[in-house]
Amino acid sequence: MPMYLWRASYAAEGAKGLLKDGGTKRRDAVKKMIESAGGKLHSFHFALGTDDVVGIAEFPDTATAAALSLVVNASGAVNLHSTLLISPEEIDAAAKKAIKYTPPGS
């Protein structure tokens, strides 16, 4: 299953909810959401800085990951960014593919 890195930042309403409910309840809610979509939560951490939350999850397919991202972002409480993660083996396979490319100006 494809793996994704999640980076999220809370809007004011999301931060208020986190203050009210706490971190473990939020992690459990995220885990339940991911599992209900057929995925698996591998890692969930709160962070200081640009991102308030970082995590790694896997989903059955890209459409499922995109659907979940759309629903979360549509809530307005969280700004979620998803990044598809690529395994070393997938990079090995990519490096063996012959691609014809002409750089700009060539």
Secondary structure in CASP SS format (residue, H / E / C, confidence):
PFRMAT SS
TARGET T0000
AUTHOR 0000-0000-0000
METHOD secondary structure of the structure
MODEL  1
M C 1.00
P C 1.00
M E 1.00
Y E 1.00
L E 1.00
W E 1.00
R E 1.00
A E 1.00
S E 1.00
Y E 1.00
A C 1.00
A H 1.00
E H 1.00
G H 1.00
A H 1.00
K H 1.00
G H 1.00
L H 1.00
L H 1.00
K H 1.00
D H 1.00
G C 1.00
G H 1.00
T H 1.00
K H 1.00
R H 1.00
R H 1.00
D H 1.00
A H 1.00
V H 1.00
K H 1.00
K H 1.00
M H 1.00
I H 1.00
E H 1.00
S H 1.00
A C 1.00
G C 1.00
G C 1.00
K E 1.00
L E 1.00
H E 1.00
S E 1.00
F E 1.00
H E 1.00
F E 1.00
A C 1.00
L C 1.00
G C 1.00
T C 1.00
D C 1.00
D C 1.00
V E 1.00
V E 1.00
G E 1.00
I E 1.00
A E 1.00
E E 1.00
F C 1.00
P C 1.00
D C 1.00
T H 1.00
A H 1.00
T H 1.00
A H 1.00
A H 1.00
A H 1.00
L H 1.00
S H 1.00
L H 1.00
V H 1.00
V H 1.00
N H 1.00
A H 1.00
S C 1.00
G C 1.00
A C 1.00
V E 1.00
N E 1.00
L E 1.00
H E 1.00
S E 1.00
T E 1.00
L E 1.00
L E 1.00
I C 1.00
S C 1.00
P H 1.00
E H 1.00
E H 1.00
I H 1.00
D H 1.00
A H 1.00
A H 1.00
A H 1.00
K C 1.00
K C 1.00
A C 1.00
I C 1.00
K C 1.00
Y C 1.00
T C 1.00
P C 1.00
P C 1.00
G C 1.00
S C 1.00
END
